[in-house]
Amino acid sequence: MASSAEIRRHPLRRWLPLAALLGALAAFHALGLERHLGFDALAAHREALAVWVAAGPVRAALAFVALYALAVAISLPGGAILTIAGGFLFGLYWGTVYSVCGATLGATVLFLAARSAVGDFLRARAGPFLARMEAGFRENALSYLLVLRLVPLFPFWLVNLVPAFLGVPLRVFVIGTFFGIVPGAFVFASIGVGLGAVFDAGRTPDASILFSAEILVPILGLAALAGAPVLYKSWRGRARRRGS
């Protein structure tokens, strides 16, 4: 691994990982590969995929995790479709596990690439607002990450990038990402378990189930628990200021 002095002498090295991801994204679209990441493609190849998984489950699992990681690393849309496909191909529990592992791996690759390329640059030129935001985020990084992962208010790729710009430690990012996406992945994988029947009926899977009250309320409850430490620290700080 190159030392910090070497990186300063060759600043373009910092951009190589991010440039590689952008090049992969451009190649993906140039080759029209996005047509293979839809429900139509999954329905058309469902029998061949089932045979392929049955013939080599370990190989298939590794290939699925790698594909998922690549899709997340280059910020392709369709993570929900891939998770549903994971439930369809590997079942509810293993489909959830493989999807979470692939998403976490891909998010970590993008996080590291972004941090290497522009993280130091942005922090060095940050104004007071960004500096305060960075300090607050780093102090409560795990709670913030869990809330952002549990509640899909922002695009997945954006939540991968912002912590890189704000100096969140790698370990905290990986833990927050892994555990924060488990509930949503479990829901989408459960849709995939019944995907065969949906295809047989000539219908399209309904991914909007994530926003139904039965699913969303428990997820919001988990988000509230994740954000509780931040609220408590804020309340304690205000109480101390009033008492002083």
C-alpha positions in Angstrom: 0.0 0.0 0.0 1.3 3.4 -0.9 2.4 5.7 2.0 0.8 9.1 2.6 3.9 10.8 1.3 3.7 8.8 -2.0 0.1 9.7 -2.4 0.9 13.4 -1.9 3.6 13.1 -4.6 1.2 11.4 -6.9 -2.2 12.9 -6.2 -3.8 11.3 -9.2 -3.5 8.0 -7.4 -6.2 9.1 -5.1 -8.6 9.4 -8.0 -7.8 6.0 -9.6 -10.3 3.9 -7.6 -13.2 6.4 -8.2 -12.3 6.8 -11.8 -12.3 3.0 -12.2 -15.8 2.9 -10.7 -17.0 5.7 -13.0 -15.5 3.8 -16.0 -17.3 0.6 -15.0 -20.6 2.5 -14.7 -20.1 4.1 -18.2 -19.2 0.7 -19.7 -22.2 -0.9 -18.1 -24.6 1.6 -19.7 -22.7 1.6 -23.0 -23.1 -2.2 -23.3 -26.8 -2.0 -22.4 -26.4 -4.4 -19.5 -29.1 -2.7 -17.5 -31.7 -4.7 -19.4 -30.5 -7.8 -17.5 -31.3 -6.2 -14.1 -35.1 -6.2 -14.4 -37.9 -8.5 -13.6 -38.4 -9.3 -17.2 -34.9 -10.8 -17.5 -35.3 -12.7 -14.3 -38.6 -14.2 -15.4 -37.2 -15.1 -18.8 -34.2 -16.9 -17.3 -35.7 -18.2 -14.1 -35.4 -21.9 -15.0 -31.8 -21.6 -16.1 -30.9 -19.7 -13.0 -32.6 -22.3 -10.8 -30.6 -25.1 -12.4 -27.4 -23.0 -12.2 -27.9 -22.4 -8.4 -28.7 -26.1 -7.8 -25.6 -27.3 -9.7 -23.2 -25.1 -7.6 -24.8 -23.3 -4.7 -21.5 -21.9 -3.3 -20.3 -20.7 -6.7 -23.8 -19.1 -7.3 -23.7 -17.4 -3.9 -20.3 -16.0 -4.5 -21.3 -14.8 -8.0 -24.4 -13.2 -6.6 -22.6 -11.3 -3.9 -20.0 -10.1 -6.4 -22.6 -8.9 -8.8 -24.5 -7.2 -6.0 -21.3 -5.5 -4.7 -20.4 -4.3 -8.2 -23.9 -2.9 -8.7 -23.7 -0.9 -5.4 -20.1 0.2 -6.0 -21.0 1.8 -9.3 -24.3 3.1 -7.9 -26.6 1.3 -10.2 -30.3 1.5 -9.4 -32.1 -1.7 -8.7 -30.8 -2.9 -5.4 -34.4 -3.9 -4.4 -34.7 -6.0 -7.6 -31.4 -7.8 -6.8 -32.5 -8.5 -3.2 -35.8 -9.9 -4.5 -33.8 -12.0 -6.9 -31.7 -13.2 -3.9 -34.8 -14.4 -2.1 -36.0 -16.1 -5.3 -32.8 -17.9 -5.9 -31.5 -18.7 -2.4 -34.6 -18.5 -0.1 -35.5 -16.0 2.6 -32.6 -16.3 5.0 -29.7 -17.0 2.7 -31.1 -14.5 0.2 -31.1 -11.9 2.9 -27.6 -12.8 4.0 -26.1 -12.7 0.5 -27.8 -9.4 -0.3 -26.7 -7.7 2.9 -23.1 -9.0 2.3 -23.1 -7.8 -1.3 -24.6 -4.4 -0.5 -22.2 -3.8 2.4 -19.2 -4.8 0.3 -20.1 -2.6 -2.6 -21.0 0.3 -0.3 -17.6 0.0 1.4 -15.8 0.0 -1.9 -17.5 3.2 -3.0 -17.0 4.8 0.5 -13.2 4.1 0.3 -12.9 5.3 -3.3 -14.8 8.6 -2.5 -12.8 9.1 0.7 -9.5 8.6 -1.1 -10.4 10.9 -3.9 -12.2 13.9 -2.4 -12.6 13.4 1.4 -9.4 15.2 2.4 -9.9 17.9 -0.2 -13.4 18.7 1.0 -12.5 18.7 4.7 -9.5 21.0 4.1 -11.7 23.6 2.4 -14.8 23.1 4.6 -16.5 26.1 6.0 -17.8 26.4 9.6 -21.1 24.7 8.8 -19.6 21.6 7.3 -17.0 21.5 10.1 -19.8 21.4 12.7 -21.7 18.9 10.7 -18.6 16.7 10.5 -18.0 16.9 14.2 -21.6 16.0 15.0 -21.7 13.2 12.5 -18.4 11.7 13.7 -19.5 11.9 17.4 -22.8 10.0 16.7 -21.8 8.3 13.4 -23.2 4.9 14.1 -26.6 6.2 15.3 -26.9 8.5 12.2 -25.9 5.7 9.8 -28.4 3.2 11.3 -31.2 5.7 11.0 -30.3 6.6 7.4 -30.0 2.9 6.4 -33.2 1.9 8.2 -35.4 4.7 6.8 -35.0 5.0 3.0 -35.3 8.8 2.9 -32.2 9.2 0.8 -30.7 7.2 -2.1 -28.5 4.4 -1.1 -25.5 5.8 -3.1 -25.8 9.1 -1.4 -25.6 7.5 2.1 -22.5 5.8 0.9 -20.8 9.0 -0.1 -21.7 11.5 2.7 -19.9 9.5 5.5 -16.8 9.4 3.3 -16.8 13.2 3.0 -17.4 13.7 6.8 -14.6 11.5 7.9 -16.6 8.6 9.4 -14.3 5.7 10.4 -14.4 2.6 8.2 -15.3 0.3 11.0 -18.3 2.4 12.0 -19.4 2.7 8.3 -19.3 -1.1 7.8 -21.2 -1.9 11.0 -23.8 0.7 10.4 -24.4 -0.3 6.8 -24.5 -4.0 7.5 -27.0 -4.0 10.4 -29.0 -1.0 9.1 -30.0 -2.7 5.8 -30.9 -6.0 7.3 -34.7 -5.3 7.9 -35.3 -3.9 4.4 -33.3 -6.7 2.8 -35.4 -9.3 4.7 -38.6 -7.7 3.5 -37.5 -7.7 -0.2 -36.1 -11.2 0.0 -39.5 -12.4 1.4 -41.1 -11.0 -1.8 -38.6 -13.0 -3.8 -39.6 -16.2 -2.1 -43.1 -16.0 -3.7 -41.7 -14.6 -7.0 -42.4 -17.8 -9.0 -46.1 -17.7 -8.3 -46.1 -14.0 -9.2 -44.5 -14.8 -12.6 -46.9 -17.7 -13.2 -49.8 -15.3 -12.7 -48.3 -12.9 -15.2 -47.9 -10.1 -12.6 -45.0 -7.9 -11.5 -43.7 -8.0 -8.0 -44.9 -5.2 -5.8 -41.8 -3.7 -4.1 -44.0 -1.0 -2.5 -44.7 -3.4 0.3 -41.8 -1.8 2.2 -44.0 1.3 2.6 -47.0 -0.5 4.0 -47.9 0.2 7.6 -47.2 -3.4 8.7 -43.6 -3.1 7.5 -42.8 0.6 7.8 -44.0 1.0 11.5 -41.6 -1.6 12.9 -38.7 -0.2 10.8 -39.5 3.3 12.0 -39.4 2.0 15.5 -35.9 0.6 15.0 -34.9 3.9 13.5 -36.2 5.7 16.6 -34.1 3.4 18.8 -31.0 3.9 16.7 -31.5 7.7 17.0 -32.2 7.7 20.7 -28.5 8.1 21.7 -28.3 11.3 19.6 -31.4 12.7 21.1 -30.3 11.9 24.6 -26.9 13.5 24.1 -28.6 16.6 22.7 -31.0 16.8 25.7 -28.2 16.3 28.2 -26.2 19.0 26.6 -29.1 21.5 26.8 -29.8 20.5 30.4 -26.2 21.2 31.3 -26.2 24.6 29.6 -29.4 25.6 31.5 -27.9 24.4 34.8 -24.7 26.3 34.4 
